[in-house]
Every structure is written in C-alpha cells, then in structure tokens.
Amino acid sequence: MSDRENYYRLHMFCCTNVRPDGHPRGCCKKRDGETFRNYLKARGKELGLTDIRINSAGCLDRCEMGAVLVIYPEGTWYTCQSIKDAEEILQSHVIGGKPVARLTLNVDQEDLRDQQRSAV
C-alpha cells in the first residue's frame, strides 16, 4: 500500500448502462440509474462535498439488482431504488462513514427484487 493520499476520499460509480427493450437482464438506466446519479451529484455539490467524485459507469454486471452503484475505495456495492435510498447512502455512508446494510449487495446475493416480490 502506498503512503500517498487518494485524490478523492470516496469515488462512487453509478451504473447508467442501457440495454435494448425486453433484454432479460434489464438495465440500470431503465431503473432510474441516471436519475440517481444526477441527484447524488447535485446533492453532493449542494452539501459542499469536494472530497468525493460521483461518476456514471457502464455496465457493472449486476443488472438484475439495479439500479446499482459502487463506492471505492471500500468496494461497497448498493442497489438504489429511490431518491430516498440515494439520500440515505449519501448521508449514512458518504458523510457518516456507515454503510447502509439494507441496500448493500453481497457477492453471492440474489436479485433483491425477487426477494421483495416473494415477501409480499
């Protein structure tokens, strides 16, 4: 590990990938990935968070769980399904340093949408 500091304290990549209509995996853009990215960028600026960077990403390959975003350097993966979720990730993880357990994606996690549908 280097002793140099990172240029940004946190770097968030929000998937905004688009797939053709009817694709079996879906896509984050059609699940409002771009909306969430735009909100996070604007809100981060509003809050004066100059030590973070929020970018669009192409496919992060967790399409079924989208909209998806990942925060580095931790490598914490999230599903984001509403502006409320985006704000919670921003306040709890980005500002407070505490990951949001209910939105965190694990390596072997199944599609959260299927889990939510079966719970109804």
C-alpha positions as MATLAB code, in Angstrom:
seq = 'MSDRENYYRLHMFCCTNVRPDGHPRGCCKKRDGETFRNYLKARGKELGLTDIRINSAGCLDRCEMGAVLVIYPEGTWYTCQSIKDAEEILQSHVIGGKPVARLTLNVDQEDLRDQQRSAV';
ca = [
       0.000    0.000    0.000;
       1.282    3.430   -0.884;
       1.596    6.203    1.663;
       0.224    8.760   -0.787;
      -3.306   10.037   -0.339;
      -6.065    9.278   -2.815;
      -7.158   12.177   -4.981;
     -10.716   11.668   -3.692;
     -11.726   10.287   -0.315;
     -14.544    8.343   -1.995;
     -15.320    7.579   -5.611;
     -18.854    6.490   -6.472;
     -19.719    4.831   -9.759;
     -23.413    4.781  -10.686;
     -24.428    2.414  -13.463;
     -26.316    4.181  -16.229;
     -25.966    1.395  -18.786;
     -28.820    0.913  -21.242;
     -29.849   -2.363  -22.882;
     -32.446   -2.924  -25.599;
     -36.110   -3.142  -24.570;
     -37.021   -6.642  -23.468;
     -33.489   -7.706  -22.554;
     -33.820  -10.449  -19.907;
     -31.311   -8.821  -17.542;
     -32.836   -5.352  -17.703;
     -30.618   -2.320  -17.228;
     -29.835    0.334  -14.665;
     -30.768    3.274  -16.900;
     -34.332    1.990  -17.167;
     -34.327    1.545  -13.372;
     -33.506    5.253  -12.942;
     -29.724    4.858  -12.585;
     -29.135    8.156  -14.386;
     -31.712    9.920  -12.200;
     -29.982    8.678   -9.041;
     -26.538    9.648  -10.380;
     -27.760   13.144  -11.222;
     -29.368   13.513   -7.795;
     -26.233   12.331   -5.966;
     -24.001   14.688   -7.965;
     -26.243   17.701   -7.373;
     -26.809   16.888   -3.708;
     -23.087   16.318   -3.124;
     -22.344   19.756   -4.573;
     -25.149   21.281   -2.513;
     -23.604   19.790    0.631;
     -20.111   21.006   -0.318;
     -18.628   17.506   -0.605;
     -15.479   18.388   -2.553;
     -13.530   15.287   -1.486;
     -15.756   12.819   -3.344;
     -16.394   12.073   -7.011;
     -19.624   10.701   -8.451;
     -19.450    9.316  -11.979;
     -21.508    7.364  -14.476;
     -20.381    3.847  -15.184;
     -21.124    1.477  -17.987;
     -22.410   -1.971  -17.098;
     -21.290   -3.105  -13.645;
     -22.691   -6.603  -14.406;
     -25.245   -6.747  -11.592;
     -28.083   -5.699  -13.868;
     -30.811   -7.704  -12.169;
     -30.204   -5.815   -8.929;
     -30.207   -2.318  -10.403;
     -30.004    0.455  -10.263;
     -26.553   -0.365   -8.942;
     -23.728    1.776   -7.625;
     -20.380    1.027   -6.016;
     -18.272    3.154   -3.684;
     -14.486    2.918   -3.611;
     -12.007    2.561   -2.007;
     -14.150    0.269    0.184;
     -15.751   -1.552   -2.737;
     -19.225   -1.335   -1.181;
     -21.980   -2.235   -3.654;
     -25.520   -0.903   -3.388;
     -28.882   -1.259   -5.010;
     -30.710    2.054   -5.249;
     -34.420    2.084   -5.980;
     -35.494    5.561   -4.921;
     -34.247    9.077   -4.221;
     -34.766    8.226   -0.550;
     -32.277    5.328   -0.943;
     -29.791    7.635   -2.693;
     -30.060   10.199    0.092;
     -29.624    7.506    2.751;
     -26.457    6.219    1.048;
     -25.146    9.774    0.837;
     -25.923   10.675    4.453;
     -25.013    7.379    6.122;
     -22.100    6.067    4.048;
     -20.577    9.042    2.277;
     -20.951   11.577    5.098;
     -21.264    9.341    8.168;
     -18.926    6.517    7.167;
     -21.545    3.841    7.924;
     -22.660    1.569    5.067;
     -26.423    1.125    4.628;
     -26.941   -2.577    5.368;
     -30.434   -2.839    3.862;
     -29.167   -1.611    0.466;
     -25.776   -3.341    0.425;
     -25.211   -6.037   -2.190;
     -23.062   -9.032   -1.291;
     -21.042  -11.051   -3.780;
     -23.444  -14.015   -3.757;
     -26.679  -12.084   -3.248;
     -29.782  -12.986   -5.216;
     -31.890  -10.429   -7.019;
     -33.436   -8.208   -4.321;
     -36.484   -7.549   -6.480;
     -37.305  -11.282   -6.494;
     -36.847  -11.405   -2.715;
     -39.155   -8.425   -2.248;
     -41.826   -9.883   -4.562;
     -41.819  -13.238   -2.765;
     -42.193  -11.482    0.620;
     -45.485   -9.863   -0.482;
];
